[in-house]
Amino acid sequence: EDSAKTDVGAELRQVLQEYGITENVVPTWMPDGFEQVGEVLVQEYAEFGRNEFFVAYSDGSNSCTINITQTVDPVQGRTYEKISGSPEPYISGNIEHYIIQNTDSTMAAWYIQNLECSITATFSRPDMERVIDSIYEE
């Protein structure tokens, strides 16, 4: 078992658990060479009843960032900027993810309970789909 692979998202999962978040929202797979850059960042917005979690990965030339926003109430949906076309639903783990392809990045966004999740990366859509699938693999 390649330890680098099983390590993906470990720190983020731990931080989320400290905030009572146990839903599967963190990938366990990244393309070869991707490693976490810096710490998991947490911003608490008590007055809005919101916590934001952020972590970045890089393989030196490509990047991937994961954002998780925890709200008091179930998320009401939010608009994401995109250049053209409409987001295409991608179903994984019985959850609808929207994948948006921009000029130099691929973004996936989805909601689960009171969590708003997004992954933005400079890798391809097939890699993004595999990253998403890894969230739900046991």
C-alpha positions as CSV (number, residue, x, y, z in Angstrom):
1,E,0.0,0.0,0.0
2,D,1.5,3.3,-1.1
3,S,1.4,5.5,2.0
4,A,1.3,8.7,0.0
5,K,-2.0,7.6,-1.4
6,T,-3.7,6.7,1.8
7,D,-2.5,10.0,3.3
8,V,-4.5,12.2,1.0
9,G,-6.9,14.3,2.9
10,A,-6.0,12.8,6.3
11,E,-5.3,16.1,8.0
12,L,-8.4,17.7,6.5
13,R,-10.6,14.8,7.7
14,Q,-9.1,15.1,11.2
15,V,-9.8,18.8,11.3
16,L,-13.4,18.3,10.0
17,Q,-14.0,15.7,12.7
18,E,-13.0,18.2,15.4
19,Y,-15.9,20.3,14.1
20,G,-18.3,17.4,14.2
21,I,-18.2,16.8,10.4
22,T,-18.3,13.1,9.7
23,E,-19.8,13.1,6.2
24,N,-17.6,11.8,3.4
25,V,-16.4,15.0,1.6
26,V,-12.6,14.5,1.4
27,P,-10.9,12.7,-1.5
28,T,-8.5,9.9,-0.7
29,W,-6.9,10.0,-4.2
30,M,-5.0,12.6,-6.1
31,P,-3.0,12.3,-9.3
32,D,0.6,11.1,-8.9
33,G,2.9,13.6,-7.3
34,F,0.3,15.7,-5.5
35,E,1.1,16.6,-1.9
36,Q,-0.5,18.8,0.6
37,V,1.0,22.3,0.7
38,G,1.0,24.0,4.1
39,E,-1.7,23.5,6.8
40,V,-5.4,23.0,6.7
41,L,-6.8,26.5,7.1
42,V,-9.9,27.1,9.2
43,Q,-11.8,30.4,9.3
44,E,-14.6,30.7,11.8
45,Y,-17.4,33.3,11.1
46,A,-19.4,32.9,14.3
47,E,-21.7,35.8,13.4
48,F,-22.7,34.1,10.2
49,G,-22.8,30.7,11.8
50,R,-20.2,29.5,9.3
51,N,-16.9,27.7,9.3
52,E,-14.7,27.5,6.2
53,F,-12.0,24.8,5.7
54,F,-9.4,25.1,3.0
55,V,-6.4,22.9,1.9
56,A,-4.1,23.0,-1.1
57,Y,-2.3,20.3,-3.0
58,S,0.4,20.6,-5.7
59,D,2.7,18.4,-7.7
60,G,5.0,21.3,-8.5
61,S,3.3,22.5,-11.7
62,N,-0.4,21.8,-11.1
63,S,-2.6,22.7,-8.1
64,C,-5.7,21.5,-6.4
65,T,-7.6,23.2,-3.7
66,I,-10.4,21.9,-1.6
67,N,-13.0,24.2,0.1
68,I,-15.6,23.0,2.6
69,T,-18.0,25.5,4.1
70,Q,-20.1,24.4,7.1
71,T,-23.2,26.4,7.8
72,V,-25.8,26.3,10.6
73,D,-28.6,25.7,8.2
74,P,-28.7,23.4,5.1
75,V,-27.1,25.2,2.2
76,Q,-29.3,27.1,-0.1
77,G,-27.1,26.8,-3.2
78,R,-24.6,29.4,-4.4
79,T,-23.5,30.6,-7.8
80,Y,-20.1,29.8,-9.1
81,E,-18.5,31.9,-11.7
82,K,-17.7,30.2,-15.0
83,I,-16.7,31.2,-18.5
84,S,-19.1,29.3,-20.7
85,G,-21.5,26.4,-20.8
86,S,-23.5,25.0,-18.0
87,P,-22.2,22.8,-15.2
88,E,-22.6,19.1,-16.0
89,P,-23.9,16.9,-13.2
90,Y,-21.6,14.0,-12.3
91,I,-23.2,11.5,-9.9
92,S,-21.0,9.7,-7.4
93,G,-21.9,8.3,-4.0
94,N,-25.5,9.1,-4.9
95,I,-24.7,12.8,-4.8
96,E,-24.9,15.2,-7.7
97,H,-21.6,17.0,-8.2
98,Y,-21.4,19.8,-10.8
99,I,-18.2,20.0,-12.8
100,I,-17.4,23.2,-14.5
101,Q,-14.5,23.4,-17.0
102,N,-12.9,26.8,-17.3
103,T,-10.0,27.8,-19.5
104,D,-7.2,26.6,-17.2
105,S,-9.0,24.8,-14.4
106,T,-11.7,22.3,-13.6
107,M,-14.0,22.9,-10.7
108,A,-16.4,20.5,-9.0
109,A,-19.1,21.7,-6.5
110,W,-21.7,19.9,-4.5
111,Y,-23.8,20.1,-1.4
112,I,-24.4,17.6,1.4
113,Q,-26.5,18.4,4.5
114,N,-25.2,21.8,5.7
115,L,-21.9,21.5,3.9
116,E,-20.9,23.3,0.7
117,C,-17.9,21.6,-1.0
118,S,-15.8,22.5,-3.9
119,I,-12.6,21.3,-5.5
120,T,-10.7,23.5,-8.0
121,A,-7.8,22.0,-9.9
122,T,-5.6,22.4,-13.0
123,F,-5.9,18.7,-13.9
124,S,-8.2,17.1,-16.4
125,R,-11.9,16.3,-16.0
126,P,-11.2,12.5,-15.9
127,D,-8.8,13.1,-13.0
128,M,-11.4,15.3,-11.3
129,E,-14.0,12.5,-11.7
130,R,-11.5,10.0,-10.1
131,V,-10.8,12.4,-7.3
132,I,-14.6,12.7,-6.6
133,D,-15.1,9.0,-6.8
134,S,-12.3,8.5,-4.2
135,I,-14.4,10.4,-1.7
136,Y,-16.9,7.6,-1.6
137,E,-14.7,4.6,-1.8
138,E,-14.4,2.6,1.4
